[in-house]
Amino acid sequence: MKTNHAALIAFVSTALLAGCATVHVQMPAPAQIAAPSGAPGGPQVGVAPARDSRSSNDAGALGIKGAPLPLGTDVEVGSDLGAYVTGALAQGLAAQKFAVVTVSDPTQPHPSGQPAFGGKTVVATIQSASLNTADAIMFAADCAVSFAAQVYDPSGTVVYAQTYSGQNSEHLGAHGVGGYEVSAGQVLAKAADRAVASALEDPKFIQALR
Amino acid sequence: MLAARTALCFAFTLMSCATVINGRTQNVSVSSTPPGASVFIDGAASGLTPTVVELTRNDTHTVRIEKAGYLLYLGTITPTASGWMFGNAPLPVVGLVGIFYDLHSGGAYNLTPDQLSPTLLAAPAPAPPAPAAK
């Protein structure tokens, strides 16, 4: 009996000492995204690195939020979501026959004092990202991504802006924490892809870039 | 014997305790910078920011925040597990009833995030009217 108590106390102590683990979502690496292949002669458009207006990287939890393993783990989505959306936008615009150029943020002054890029530039601003499931093995993870896309003309004026979102619900499978970081990234990437697709299907957005 | 009965009674009191403790709904605070933006939960108007909305715990909710001169904000509030679910654990077989009840009622879940406070992005100024054709 004493052995059982000691084992129980040891288990609880270990769980509490383990603290709240965090899954840092790893979006697919840029190398896994097909390189933009803009059509020469098509309208040239700049794609600048995405901004992030979220107040924190907190995106939800697998299981009980704030609980120690194995009861739950928090989920954080960092700056690589912005990098992913930037890459997906560039890829999608290239597929629509734009000559895509990677440029710096059009609101940042260029050292030369001249506009860094003579065409229109699109900048995505991540508004929200969430990934939650009550149980990562039994239930699907529900995730969503939303971003605002702003189109700048060469003078740095915003000529068009709209908000787009995408959702996905998918099982993450059974993994260790490291495995969840990868699988959560793949599931969240599909939500981001749908948000980007809704932008590319917006005729006003495409028209603003021409 | 008395201890066993007491433990059994205690275990029964914990059944479905997630629903008892949490209830079926959760209050979520929604604010924005700047304030005074219209809030729509699952498409239904839910007041102006800052506000507190009461949401069912076992559903995913979409949040739209709109204000003239600013870009639309889209967010999602989703259910995660509540630790009170483990109140059903002391009764491994009978506790299943409690688990199913908690899952059905929504008491088994906590909504995440429990507060939303986005900074709205300014929308582009409307283009000046084109000069009238002669």
Interface residues (C-beta under 8 A of the other chain):
Chain A: S53 S55 D58 G60 A61 G63 I64 K65 A67 L71 G72 T125 Q127 S128 S130 N132 T133 A134 D135 D142 A144 S146 A148 Q150 T157 V158 V159 Y160 A161 Q162 T163 Y164 S165 Q167
Chain B: T60 L71 L72 Y73 L74 G75 T76 I77 T78 P79 T80 A81 S82 G83 F86 A108 Y109 N110 T112 P113 S117 P118 T119 L121 A123 P124 A127
